[in-house]
Amino acid sequence: MKKVAIIGLGVIGGSLGMALGATGRYHVIGIDRDPEALRMAAETGAAAEVTGDACTGVRQADVVFLAVPVTAIMEMAEVIKDSLPPRAVVTDVGSTKRLVVETLEKYFSGRFVGGHPMTGSEIRGIRGADQYLFENAVYVLTPDSRTDTQALEMVRAVVEDTGARVLCVSPEEHDLMVAAVSHLPHLLAVSLMNLAAGVAAEHPETLTLAAGGFRDLTRIASSHSSMWRDVYATNRRNIVEVSRRLRSYLKTIEESLLREDFDAVVAEMQRARRERERIPLRTRGLLPAIYEVMVTIPDRPGSIAEVSTAIAAEGLNIVDIEIVRVREGDGGTLRVAFKKSEEADLAQRVLKERGFVARRR
């Protein structure tokens, strides 16, 4: 059994331990300074053994995961560098990569492989850990010209054993891409929320008008600022670059509005819709398209069970399910997804026969 040491038993570290331990092929050593995290890791199967001492924990490891905040990754590398076995491979889960790779390459000379799982949880700490968190999620690895090929393949194999899909890009490519699809959206959420709060100071009813779209756009403004501070500090140039591109684009839209060139504005909306439709419906991973059925259900005990039971009776497997909206005392809309179009067609037909309003989407 490979020995994997995980430093930091939060959402990512805890989920890694659960996923790898469940395979039966890894002996997971959980390392954390928090005694409660160590206790929960042992209880939930996130680690076969636990310790609060990082140097002790990594001494026998084949692979070490640094599952701590970005700036702490560099500090932890300094702590453990002299305690590792000669052939041990080190990787991390940080959300920015260029600075991390440059720094840790100095410590581990080809045996470090940068990593970033594109998944997470809104629940902090090991309480938010989930054995299936990485299932079909994109897990980015960022080797560079100095990365040892065997080290890369070892990390790739371990990551794939969690159920994740590996994507390899350079550290520089990674940081620009996540600036556009992750870091700038956070900045926009913060900006929108503070802008709306400013209007609300003058018009107190403003936020009562906030519908689902506004809540969706600003959801990540609720993220923990300490984590985002590290992201901004280590990827500031790329964030500024994509922010400048956004300001230029907004200026173009503003000019079209001032000219009353609404056709140009509509054309941009249509282009955005086409581009968005290219994003996989299950954005956690590199998955094929899924096929959805929208079901109207009454607000009564057992309604969801009736839907799932009817589908299961046909031998169909639901790959995703979501309560889209609900009106208390009346009913709601359920989104049910399948891998194949013909499965969705059959599910729709069966549900209609059971008296449900069901439609394909």
C-alpha positions as CSV (number, residue, x, y, z in Angstrom):
1,M,0.0,0.0,0.0
2,K,1.3,3.5,-0.9
3,K,1.6,5.8,2.1
4,V,0.0,9.2,1.5
5,A,0.5,12.0,4.0
6,I,-2.1,14.8,3.9
7,I,-1.2,18.0,5.7
8,G,-4.3,19.9,6.4
9,L,-7.6,18.1,7.1
10,G,-10.1,20.6,5.9
11,V,-12.7,20.1,3.1
12,I,-10.1,19.1,0.5
13,G,-7.6,17.3,2.7
14,G,-10.4,15.4,4.5
15,S,-12.1,14.5,1.2
16,L,-8.8,13.3,-0.3
17,G,-8.3,11.0,2.7
18,M,-11.8,9.6,2.5
19,A,-11.6,8.9,-1.2
20,L,-8.1,7.3,-1.1
21,G,-8.8,5.3,2.0
22,A,-12.0,3.9,0.5
23,T,-10.0,2.3,-2.4
24,G,-8.1,0.0,0.0
25,R,-4.9,0.8,-1.8
26,Y,-3.5,3.6,0.4
27,H,-2.5,4.1,3.9
28,V,-3.5,7.7,4.7
29,I,-1.6,9.6,7.4
30,G,-3.7,12.7,8.4
31,I,-1.8,15.7,9.7
32,D,-3.3,18.7,11.4
33,R,-2.7,21.1,14.3
34,D,-6.4,20.9,15.3
35,P,-7.1,18.0,17.6
36,E,-10.8,18.0,16.7
37,A,-9.9,17.6,13.0
38,L,-7.6,14.7,13.9
39,R,-10.4,13.1,15.9
40,M,-12.9,13.5,13.1
41,A,-10.5,12.2,10.5
42,A,-10.0,9.0,12.4
43,E,-13.7,8.6,13.0
44,T,-14.8,9.2,9.4
45,G,-12.1,7.2,7.7
46,A,-10.3,10.2,6.3
47,A,-7.0,8.8,7.8
48,A,-5.7,5.5,9.0
49,E,-3.5,7.3,11.5
50,V,-3.3,10.9,12.6
51,T,-0.7,13.2,14.1
52,G,-0.2,16.8,14.9
53,D,3.5,16.7,13.9
54,A,4.1,17.3,10.2
55,C,7.7,16.1,10.3
56,T,6.8,12.9,11.9
57,G,3.8,12.3,9.6
58,V,5.8,12.6,6.4
59,R,8.8,10.5,7.3
60,Q,7.5,7.3,5.7
61,A,5.3,8.9,3.0
62,D,5.4,8.1,-0.7
63,V,3.3,11.1,-1.6
64,V,2.6,14.2,0.4
65,F,-0.4,16.5,-0.2
66,L,-0.1,20.0,1.1
67,A,-3.8,20.8,1.7
68,V,-3.3,24.2,3.4
69,P,-3.9,27.8,2.3
70,V,-1.7,29.1,-0.5
71,T,0.7,31.2,1.6
72,A,1.0,28.4,4.2
73,I,2.1,25.9,1.5
74,M,5.5,27.6,1.2
75,E,5.8,27.8,5.0
76,M,5.0,24.1,5.4
77,A,7.4,23.1,2.6
78,E,10.2,24.7,4.6
79,V,9.1,22.8,7.7
80,I,9.0,19.3,6.1
81,K,11.8,19.4,3.5
82,D,14.4,17.7,5.6
83,S,12.0,15.0,6.9
84,L,10.9,13.4,3.6
85,P,12.2,10.1,2.3
86,P,14.5,10.7,-0.7
87,R,12.0,9.5,-3.4
88,A,8.9,11.0,-1.8
89,V,6.8,13.2,-4.1
90,V,5.1,16.4,-2.9
91,T,2.0,18.0,-4.4
92,D,-0.4,20.7,-3.2
93,V,-4.0,21.8,-3.7
94,G,-3.5,25.6,-3.9
95,S,-5.7,27.7,-6.1
96,T,-2.8,29.7,-7.6
97,K,0.3,28.0,-9.0
98,R,3.1,30.0,-10.5
99,L,4.6,31.3,-7.2
100,V,4.0,27.9,-5.5
101,V,5.7,25.9,-8.2
102,E,8.6,28.3,-8.4
103,T,9.2,28.2,-4.6
104,L,8.6,24.5,-4.0
105,E,10.7,23.4,-6.9
106,K,13.7,24.9,-5.0
107,Y,12.9,22.6,-2.0
108,F,12.0,19.4,-3.8
109,S,14.0,19.6,-7.1
110,G,11.7,17.9,-9.7
111,R,9.7,15.9,-7.1
112,F,7.1,18.6,-6.7
113,V,3.9,18.6,-8.8
114,G,1.6,21.5,-8.5
115,G,-2.1,20.7,-8.2
116,H,-5.5,22.4,-8.0
117,P,-8.8,20.4,-7.6
118,M,-11.6,22.4,-9.1
119,T,-14.2,21.5,-6.5
120,G,-15.0,22.3,-2.9
121,S,-17.8,22.9,-0.4
122,E,-19.4,25.8,1.3
123,I,-19.0,24.1,4.6
124,R,-15.6,24.8,6.2
125,G,-13.3,22.3,7.7
126,I,-13.5,18.5,7.8
127,R,-17.2,18.7,8.5
128,G,-17.6,19.6,4.8
129,A,-15.5,16.7,3.6
130,D,-17.1,14.1,1.3
131,Q,-15.7,10.9,0.0
132,Y,-17.2,11.7,-3.5
133,L,-16.1,15.3,-3.7
134,F,-13.6,14.6,-6.5
135,E,-15.9,12.3,-8.5
136,N,-15.7,13.6,-12.1
137,A,-14.2,16.9,-10.9
138,V,-11.5,18.5,-12.9
139,Y,-8.2,18.3,-11.1
140,V,-5.5,20.5,-12.6
141,L,-1.8,19.4,-12.5
142,T,0.8,22.0,-13.4
143,P,4.1,20.4,-14.3
144,D,6.9,22.6,-15.8
145,S,10.2,21.8,-17.5
146,R,11.8,20.8,-14.2
147,T,9.1,18.3,-13.1
148,D,10.2,14.7,-12.9
149,T,8.1,12.5,-15.3
150,Q,7.8,9.7,-12.7
151,A,6.7,12.1,-10.1
152,L,4.0,13.5,-12.4
153,E,2.7,10.1,-13.2
154,M,2.6,9.1,-9.6
155,V,0.5,12.1,-8.6
156,R,-1.7,11.6,-11.6
157,A,-2.4,8.0,-10.6
158,V,-3.3,9.0,-7.0
159,V,-5.5,11.8,-8.2
160,E,-7.3,9.6,-10.7
161,D,-8.0,7.1,-7.8
162,T,-10.2,9.8,-6.2
163,G,-12.4,9.7,-9.3
164,A,-11.2,13.1,-10.6
165,R,-10.3,13.9,-14.2
166,V,-6.8,15.2,-14.6
167,L,-6.0,18.2,-16.8
168,C,-2.3,19.2,-17.2
169,V,-1.4,22.9,-18.0
170,S,1.5,25.1,-17.2
171,P,1.4,27.1,-14.0
172,E,1.2,30.3,-16.0
173,E,-1.7,29.1,-18.1
174,H,-3.5,27.9,-14.9
175,D,-3.2,31.2,-13.2
176,L,-4.6,33.2,-16.1
177,M,-7.5,30.8,-16.7
178,V,-8.6,30.7,-13.1
179,A,-8.3,34.5,-12.9
180,A,-10.9,34.7,-15.6
181,V,-13.3,32.0,-14.4
182,S,-12.8,32.0,-10.6
183,H,-11.0,35.0,-9.2
184,L,-12.5,37.8,-11.3
185,P,-16.0,36.4,-10.6
186,H,-15.3,36.7,-6.9
187,L,-14.2,40.3,-7.4
188,L,-17.4,41.0,-9.3
189,A,-19.5,39.4,-6.6
190,V,-17.9,41.6,-4.0
191,S,-18.3,44.7,-6.2
192,L,-21.9,44.0,-7.0
193,M,-22.8,43.3,-3.4
194,N,-21.1,46.5,-2.1
195,L,-22.7,48.5,-4.9
196,A,-26.1,47.2,-4.0
197,A,-25.5,47.9,-0.4
198,G,-24.6,51.5,-1.3
199,V,-27.9,51.9,-3.1
200,A,-29.7,50.3,-0.2
201,A,-28.3,52.9,2.1
202,E,-30.3,55.5,0.1
203,H,-33.2,53.2,-0.7
204,P,-33.7,50.7,2.1
205,E,-36.0,48.4,0.1
206,T,-33.4,47.7,-2.6
207,L,-32.2,44.3,-1.3
208,T,-35.8,43.0,-0.9
209,L,-36.0,43.3,-4.7
210,A,-33.0,41.0,-5.1
211,A,-34.2,37.9,-7.1
212,G,-32.4,34.6,-7.7
213,G,-30.2,36.0,-10.4
214,F,-28.6,38.6,-8.0
215,R,-28.2,36.0,-5.3
216,D,-26.5,33.6,-7.7
217,L,-24.2,36.3,-9.0
218,T,-23.2,37.4,-5.5
219,R,-23.1,34.0,-3.7
220,I,-19.3,33.8,-3.6
221,A,-19.1,37.2,-1.9
222,S,-19.9,35.2,1.2
223,S,-16.7,33.2,0.9
224,H,-14.1,33.6,3.6
225,S,-11.9,36.6,3.0
226,S,-8.8,35.1,4.6
227,M,-8.7,32.5,1.9
228,W,-9.3,35.0,-0.9
229,R,-6.6,37.3,0.5
230,D,-4.0,34.6,-0.4
231,V,-5.5,34.2,-3.9
232,Y,-5.4,37.9,-4.6
233,A,-1.9,38.2,-3.2
234,T,-0.4,35.4,-5.3
235,N,-2.3,36.0,-8.6
236,R,-2.7,39.8,-8.6
237,R,-1.2,40.4,-12.0
238,N,-3.6,38.0,-13.8
239,I,-6.6,39.3,-11.8
240,V,-5.7,42.9,-12.8
241,E,-5.2,41.8,-16.4
242,V,-8.6,40.2,-16.8
243,S,-10.2,43.1,-14.8
244,R,-8.8,45.5,-17.4
245,R,-10.2,43.4,-20.2
246,L,-13.6,43.5,-18.5
247,R,-13.5,47.2,-18.1
248,S,-12.7,47.6,-21.8
249,Y,-15.6,45.3,-22.7
250,L,-18.0,47.2,-20.4
251,K,-17.0,50.4,-22.0
252,T,-17.8,49.0,-25.4
253,I,-21.3,48.0,-24.2
254,E,-21.8,51.4,-22.5
255,E,-20.9,53.2,-25.8
256,S,-23.4,51.0,-27.7
257,L,-26.1,51.9,-25.2
258,L,-25.3,55.6,-25.4
259,R,-25.6,55.4,-29.3
260,E,-28.9,53.5,-28.8
261,D,-27.4,50.7,-30.8
262,F,-29.5,48.0,-29.2
263,D,-28.8,45.5,-32.0
264,A,-25.2,45.5,-31.0
265,V,-26.1,44.9,-27.4
266,V,-28.4,42.1,-28.3
267,A,-25.7,40.5,-30.5
268,E,-23.4,40.4,-27.5
269,M,-26.2,38.8,-25.4
270,Q,-26.7,36.2,-28.1
271,R,-22.9,35.5,-28.3
272,A,-22.8,35.1,-24.5
273,R,-25.6,32.6,-24.6
274,R,-24.0,30.5,-27.3
275,E,-20.7,30.5,-25.4
276,R,-22.4,29.6,-22.1
277,E,-24.2,26.7,-23.7
278,R,-20.7,25.2,-24.4
279,I,-20.1,24.8,-20.7
280,P,-20.9,21.2,-19.6
281,L,-24.2,21.1,-17.6
282,R,-22.3,19.4,-14.7
283,T,-19.6,22.0,-14.4
284,R,-17.7,20.1,-11.7
285,G,-16.0,18.0,-14.3
286,L,-15.0,17.0,-17.8
287,L,-18.3,15.1,-18.3
288,P,-20.4,14.4,-21.4
289,A,-23.7,16.2,-21.7
290,I,-26.5,15.1,-19.5
291,Y,-30.1,15.0,-20.4
292,E,-32.7,16.7,-18.2
293,V,-36.4,16.3,-17.4
294,M,-38.2,19.0,-15.5
295,V,-40.9,17.7,-13.2
296,T,-43.7,19.7,-11.5
297,I,-44.4,18.1,-8.1
298,P,-47.0,18.9,-5.4
299,D,-46.0,20.0,-2.0
300,R,-46.8,16.9,-0.1
301,P,-44.7,14.3,1.8
302,G,-43.2,11.7,-0.5
303,S,-43.5,13.6,-3.8
304,I,-39.8,13.3,-4.6
305,A,-39.8,9.6,-3.5
306,E,-42.7,9.0,-6.0
307,V,-40.7,10.5,-8.8
308,S,-37.5,8.5,-8.0
309,T,-39.4,5.3,-7.4
310,A,-41.2,5.6,-10.8
311,I,-37.8,6.1,-12.5
312,A,-36.1,3.3,-10.6
313,A,-38.9,0.9,-11.5
314,E,-37.8,1.3,-15.2
315,G,-34.1,0.5,-14.3
316,L,-33.0,4.1,-15.0
317,N,-30.2,5.7,-13.1
318,I,-30.5,9.4,-12.1
319,V,-27.1,11.1,-12.4
320,D,-28.1,14.4,-11.0
321,I,-31.2,15.8,-9.2
322,E,-32.1,19.2,-7.9
323,I,-35.1,21.1,-6.4
324,V,-35.1,24.1,-8.7
325,R,-37.8,26.1,-7.0
326,V,-40.7,25.6,-4.6
327,R,-43.8,27.4,-3.4
328,E,-44.7,26.3,0.1
329,G,-48.1,24.7,0.3
330,D,-48.4,24.5,-3.5
331,G,-45.6,22.6,-5.2
332,G,-42.3,23.0,-7.0
333,T,-40.0,22.0,-9.9
334,L,-37.6,19.1,-9.8
335,R,-34.7,18.8,-12.2
336,V,-33.8,15.1,-12.9
337,A,-30.8,14.3,-15.2
338,F,-29.7,11.2,-17.1
339,K,-26.7,10.1,-19.1
340,K,-28.6,9.2,-22.3
341,S,-31.3,11.1,-24.2
342,E,-33.4,7.9,-24.6
343,E,-33.3,7.5,-20.8
344,A,-34.6,11.0,-20.3
345,D,-37.4,10.3,-22.9
346,L,-38.4,7.1,-21.1
347,A,-38.4,8.9,-17.7
348,Q,-40.6,11.7,-19.1
349,R,-43.1,9.2,-20.5
350,V,-43.3,7.2,-17.3
351,L,-43.7,10.3,-15.1
352,K,-46.5,11.6,-17.4
353,E,-48.2,8.2,-17.1
354,R,-48.0,8.6,-13.3
355,G,-49.8,12.0,-13.5
356,F,-46.8,14.3,-13.2
357,V,-46.2,17.3,-15.5
358,A,-42.9,16.4,-17.0
359,R,-41.0,18.0,-19.9
360,R,-37.6,17.7,-21.5
361,R,-35.0,20.5,-21.3
